[in-house]
Amino acid sequence: MSVEKPDDSIGRGVAIGVMVQAATIVSAALAVIASPFIYCLFAFGLVQWIGLVPFMMRDFKGGYRQSVKGMAIAGCIGLLLNSACAGMFFFHFSRGPFR
């Protein structure tokens, strides 16, 4: 049985997840200059997990179980929103059936 940390909460994990996603957005803005392929990786939100997983592993080993849940929630919502946004842009700029 593990003892919970006093500052362990889902909100703490969500805050860390949002900060990692903000850093990913800044990185994506810089990646547009580098290559469209790299930007596509950022656009679908997969790269955020490269930054988020080490934080999750650190907190899991440190006993912050609720924070890990919060980071997973923030990461999944971020991936969902990034994918939906990229899909909307693709649909808007492609020659879809509604044009």
C-alpha positions as CSV (number, residue, x, y, z in Angstrom):
1,M,0.0,0.0,0.0
2,S,1.4,3.3,-1.1
3,V,1.1,6.6,0.8
4,E,-0.3,9.4,-1.2
5,K,1.6,12.7,-1.4
6,P,-0.1,15.7,0.1
7,D,0.1,17.8,-3.1
8,D,-0.9,14.9,-5.4
9,S,-4.0,15.7,-7.5
10,I,-5.4,15.3,-10.9
11,G,-5.3,19.1,-11.3
12,R,-1.6,19.1,-10.8
13,G,-1.2,16.6,-13.6
14,V,-3.5,18.5,-15.9
15,A,-1.5,21.7,-15.3
16,I,1.8,19.8,-16.1
17,G,0.1,18.4,-19.2
18,V,-1.1,21.8,-20.4
19,M,2.4,23.2,-19.9
20,V,3.9,20.4,-22.0
21,Q,1.3,21.1,-24.7
22,A,2.1,24.8,-24.7
23,A,5.8,23.9,-25.2
24,T,4.8,21.6,-28.0
25,I,2.8,24.5,-29.7
26,V,5.8,26.8,-29.5
27,S,8.0,24.0,-31.0
28,A,5.4,23.4,-33.7
29,A,5.6,27.1,-34.7
30,L,9.4,26.8,-35.0
31,A,9.0,23.5,-36.9
32,V,6.9,25.2,-39.7
33,I,10.1,26.9,-40.7
34,A,12.1,23.6,-40.8
35,S,9.9,21.2,-42.7
36,P,6.3,20.5,-43.5
37,F,6.8,16.8,-42.5
38,I,8.0,17.7,-39.0
39,Y,5.0,20.1,-38.7
40,C,2.6,17.2,-39.5
41,L,4.0,15.3,-36.6
42,F,3.3,18.2,-34.3
43,A,-0.1,18.9,-35.8
44,F,-1.4,15.5,-34.8
45,G,-0.2,15.8,-31.3
46,L,2.0,12.7,-31.2
47,V,5.1,14.7,-30.3
48,Q,3.5,16.0,-27.1
49,W,3.8,12.4,-25.8
50,I,7.5,12.5,-26.2
51,G,7.6,15.3,-23.7
52,L,4.8,14.0,-21.5
53,V,5.8,10.4,-20.9
54,P,9.1,11.3,-19.0
55,F,7.0,13.5,-16.7
56,M,4.5,10.7,-16.2
57,M,7.2,8.2,-15.4
58,R,8.9,10.5,-13.0
59,D,5.7,11.2,-11.1
60,F,4.7,7.5,-11.1
61,K,8.0,6.5,-9.6
62,G,7.7,9.4,-7.1
63,G,4.3,8.2,-5.9
64,Y,2.1,10.9,-7.6
65,R,-0.5,8.5,-9.0
66,Q,-3.3,11.1,-9.3
67,S,-0.9,13.5,-11.2
68,V,-0.2,10.8,-13.7
69,K,-3.9,10.3,-14.3
70,G,-4.2,14.1,-14.8
71,M,-1.3,14.1,-17.3
72,A,-2.9,11.2,-19.2
73,I,-6.2,13.0,-19.3
74,A,-4.6,16.3,-20.6
75,G,-2.5,14.3,-23.2
76,C,-5.5,12.5,-24.5
77,I,-7.6,15.7,-24.8
78,G,-4.7,17.4,-26.5
79,L,-4.3,14.6,-29.0
80,L,-8.0,14.6,-29.7
81,L,-8.1,18.4,-30.2
82,N,-5.0,18.4,-32.4
83,S,-6.3,15.6,-34.6
84,A,-9.7,17.2,-34.9
85,C,-8.2,20.6,-35.8
86,A,-5.8,19.0,-38.4
87,G,-8.7,17.1,-39.9
88,M,-10.8,20.2,-40.2
89,F,-8.0,22.1,-42.0
90,F,-7.4,19.1,-44.3
91,F,-11.1,18.9,-45.1
92,H,-11.4,22.7,-45.6
93,F,-8.5,23.0,-48.0
94,S,-9.1,19.7,-49.9
95,R,-11.6,19.4,-52.7
96,G,-14.2,17.7,-50.6
97,P,-17.7,16.6,-51.7
98,F,-19.2,19.8,-50.3
99,R,-17.4,22.3,-52.6
